[in-house]
Amino acid sequence: MHAREVTLDATHLGELRRTEPDRDPTDLQRRLADDGYLYLPGFHDTDHVRAVRADVGARFAADGLLEPGPLPDRLVATESLRSSTVRAGIARASSALTGLLYGGRMVSLHEALLGEPIVHFTYTWLRVVPPGLGTAPHGDGVFMNRGSQRLRTTWTPLVDTSFDLGGLIILEGSHRLPEITDDYGRRDVDTFCRNTGETPGSWDGALSHDPAELRDRLGGRWLTADFRAGDVIVFGMFTVHGSLDNTSDQVRMSTDSRYQPASEPTDERWIGPEPIAHGPDAKKGLIC
């Protein structure tokens, strides 16, 4: 997918800084503000995550996207899985997954980070990525900035995700760049210029489809890790991230879930029993 390979040397690629989740909340808040992310290895119990993966994997297999079987750590795509696929319906139907992502431990973490009661989006991005694909660099704000600006994303790998499986990458220091905080991050992927003939939904929200070019342009290193099922990464709306390409013969399975202060407005696209997401009802025409 990526136009140019990310150079694997210390000036271009680095490791995410690890944080222990039982640190004082003030320390966690400070590190999130400083780094733009919190990498919390081993946050979830591994056996719990394996049980969730078995439940979710069986649902993907029933839909014909994964090869059926006992669903061990190795997940294999069928011919029907040809693109990176998000299945919010499977996520919603899996009480095992919703319990993992929205249960007490995650609620406690985000209440500690935000310093007040929280709510979460009802839409869950449950993603499977087959070999040969990755996720283009982007910030989350352009997809969900119609509500609280203190919204947080949590990325959770449901399988051990080594470099070749295509783990998350974060652009170092990107959450402080004016190009992101004052320009790109303020845009809305679901708005369009009505008076110029712009087609609704013509922009995919990506900053670039070439991570190496973007790093050269914005500076910083791409940061990643050798992830394990049960790790989590928390970051805000201005943190630029994407993924390495999946160069393995297996499927990457992960989730994105979102949390914010309960006292602040929520983006209407991602809440309720049937969120409208990026569908026709989400589009807003502007006079530009």
TAUR-V962469 format. One line per field, one symbol per residue. burial: + if it has 24 or more other C-alpha atoms within 12 Angstrom, else -. Layout:
burial=???
This chain:
burial=++---+-----++-++-++-+------++-+++-++++++++++----+++++++++++++---+++---++++++++--+--+++++++++-+-+++-+++---++-++++++---+++++++++++++++++++++++++++++++++++++++++++++++++++++++++++---++--++++++++--------+---++++++++++++--+-+++++++++++++++++++++++++++++-++++++++++++---++++++----+-++---++-----
